[in-house]
Amino acid sequence: MGEDDAMYTVLLPTYNERENLPIIVWLLVKYFTDAKVEFEIIVIDDGSPDGTLEAAEQLQRIYGEERIVLRPRAKKLGLGTAYIHGLKHARGQFIIIMDADLSHHPKFIPRMIALQQRDNLDIVTGTRYSGDGGVSGWDLRRKLISRGANYLTQVLLQPGASDVTGSFRLYRRDVLRRLVDSCVSKGYVFQMEMIVRATRLGYRIGEVPISFVDRVYGESKLGGSEIVNFTKGLLYLFATT
Ligand SMILES: Nc1nc2c(ncn2[C@@H]2O[C@H](COP(=O)(O)OP(=O)(O)O[C@H]3O[C@H](CO)[C@@H](O)[C@H](O)[C@@H]3O)[C@@H](O)[C@H]2O)c(=O)[nH]1
């Protein structure tokens, strides 16, 4: 399935994911192994008080230090900077970013890889808002926030993807590094800015419909301040790009 010598790095940011981490890692190992693809999983834990790092260390003993790489930080510094931190250490030519809470199923990864290879893409985004993609388990408030954020971005910024707030994506490593360097926002709005800048820079973007399933264990970290940040980021990009 993979390019002959292509390696894939999965960046898994974690904050209080002790229950979810062993399951997501097991699934990732299974899908990459079945697809005969070289991979590593970088866990970026931000000092989770629930013992996520200890769970990650145990997984490292089971699957090996080549496969499970730990890049912890001492305290909670946010999702955007967690990706940047993990990216610095990534060995793969392709980077997959995804949540560790099982809302993103690794079964979609082989489809993302296949689409990237078929169309020689720079980015493949998982989309909940086209084809048979969708969301399950969210309440009305969360659905409205996500739909509203995506709708406003489509109208104001015409990005090259239908789901700009999602964070299940495959990037060429060099493209991701360039985008990270060009993005200014922090927090959840970061995902939207990445796609908008990628569109402006002319990168080739494809989409794979995904079903997003709300987490069973633990809690979302989305709060009111992220909604304010998103709105500010949207207006900033509207004015400057
Ligand atoms: N290292 C680290 N990880 C974090 C932090 N905050 C969250 N995470 C990890 O990031 C992933 C997503 O966190 P959630 O807080 O569960 O995200 P969410 O509210 O469900 O939001 C998801 O959907 C949004 C769009 O609807 C996305 O914008 C967002 O990126 C994420 O995928 C999980 O693996 C979680 O442990 C942090 O400060 N540091």
The ligand as an SDF file (V2000), in Angstrom:
LIG
                    3D

 39 42  0  0  0  0  0  0  0  0999 V2000
   -0.6480   17.4270   24.2420 N   0  0  0  0  0  0  0  0  0  0  0  0
   -1.8440   18.0080   24.2950 C   0  0  0  0  0  0  0  0  0  0  0  0
   -2.9320   17.3730   23.7770 N   0  0  0  0  0  0  0  0  0  0  0  0
   -4.1190   17.9890   23.8570 C   0  0  0  0  0  0  0  0  0  0  0  0
   -4.3040   19.2530   24.4420 C   0  0  0  0  0  0  0  0  0  0  0  0
   -5.6310   19.5790   24.3390 N   0  0  0  0  0  0  0  0  0  0  0  0
   -6.2310   18.5430   23.7230 C   0  0  0  0  0  0  0  0  0  0  0  0
   -5.3400   17.5710   23.4400 N   0  0  0  0  0  0  0  0  0  0  0  0
   -5.5470   16.3100   22.7440 C   0  0  0  0  0  0  0  0  0  0  0  0
   -6.0330   16.6430   21.4580 O   0  0  0  0  0  0  0  0  0  0  0  0
   -7.0090   15.7050   21.0120 C   0  0  0  0  0  0  0  0  0  0  0  0
   -8.3590   16.4180   20.7870 C   0  0  0  0  0  0  0  0  0  0  0  0
   -8.7400   17.0460   22.0050 O   0  0  0  0  0  0  0  0  0  0  0  0
  -10.2590   17.2800   22.4360 P   0  0  0  0  0  0  0  0  0  0  0  0
  -10.3100   18.3240   23.4590 O   0  0  0  0  0  0  0  0  0  0  0  0
  -10.9430   15.9990   22.7040 O   0  0  0  0  0  0  0  0  0  0  0  0
  -10.8180   17.8230   21.0840 O   0  0  0  0  0  0  0  0  0  0  0  0
  -12.3000   18.1200   20.7010 P   0  0  0  0  0  0  0  0  0  0  0  0
  -12.8600   19.1950   21.5490 O   0  0  0  0  0  0  0  0  0  0  0  0
  -13.1130   16.8940   20.5450 O   0  0  0  0  0  0  0  0  0  0  0  0
  -12.0250   18.7710   19.2660 O   0  0  0  0  0  0  0  0  0  0  0  0
  -11.7070   18.0040   18.1450 C   0  0  0  0  0  0  0  0  0  0  0  0
  -12.5620   18.3790   17.1260 O   0  0  0  0  0  0  0  0  0  0  0  0
  -12.3760   19.7370   16.6860 C   0  0  0  0  0  0  0  0  0  0  0  0
  -13.2900   19.9930   15.5280 C   0  0  0  0  0  0  0  0  0  0  0  0
  -14.5500   19.6770   15.7140 O   0  0  0  0  0  0  0  0  0  0  0  0
  -10.9830   19.9830   16.2060 C   0  0  0  0  0  0  0  0  0  0  0  0
  -10.8270   21.3410   15.8210 O   0  0  0  0  0  0  0  0  0  0  0  0
   -9.9960   19.6470   17.2840 C   0  0  0  0  0  0  0  0  0  0  0  0
   -8.6850   19.7710   16.7490 O   0  0  0  0  0  0  0  0  0  0  0  0
  -10.2470   18.2350   17.7490 C   0  0  0  0  0  0  0  0  0  0  0  0
   -9.9700   17.3480   16.6770 O   0  0  0  0  0  0  0  0  0  0  0  0
   -7.0750   14.6380   22.0890 C   0  0  0  0  0  0  0  0  0  0  0  0
   -6.2070   13.6040   21.7320 O   0  0  0  0  0  0  0  0  0  0  0  0
   -6.6060   15.3970   23.3420 C   0  0  0  0  0  0  0  0  0  0  0  0
   -6.0830   14.5470   24.3220 O   0  0  0  0  0  0  0  0  0  0  0  0
   -3.1480   19.9200   24.9770 C   0  0  0  0  0  0  0  0  0  0  0  0
   -3.1870   21.0080   25.5160 O   0  0  0  0  0  0  0  0  0  0  0  0
   -1.9550   19.2470   24.8660 N   0  0  0  0  0  0  0  0  0  0  0  0
  1  2  1  0
  2  3  2  0
  2 39  1  0
  3  4  1  0
  4  5  2  0
  4  8  1  0
  5  6  1  0
  5 37  1  0
  6  7  2  0
  7  8  1  0
  8  9  1  0
  9 10  1  0
  9 35  1  0
 10 11  1  0
 11 12  1  0
 11 33  1  0
 12 13  1  0
 13 14  1  0
 14 15  2  0
 14 16  1  0
 14 17  1  0
 17 18  1  0
 18 19  2  0
 18 20  1  0
 18 21  1  0
 21 22  1  0
 22 23  1  0
 22 31  1  0
 23 24  1  0
 24 25  1  0
 24 27  1  0
 25 26  1  0
 27 28  1  0
 27 29  1  0
 29 30  1  0
 29 31  1  0
 31 32  1  0
 33 34  1  0
 33 35  1  0
 35 36  1  0
 37 38  2  0
 37 39  1  0
M  END
$$$$
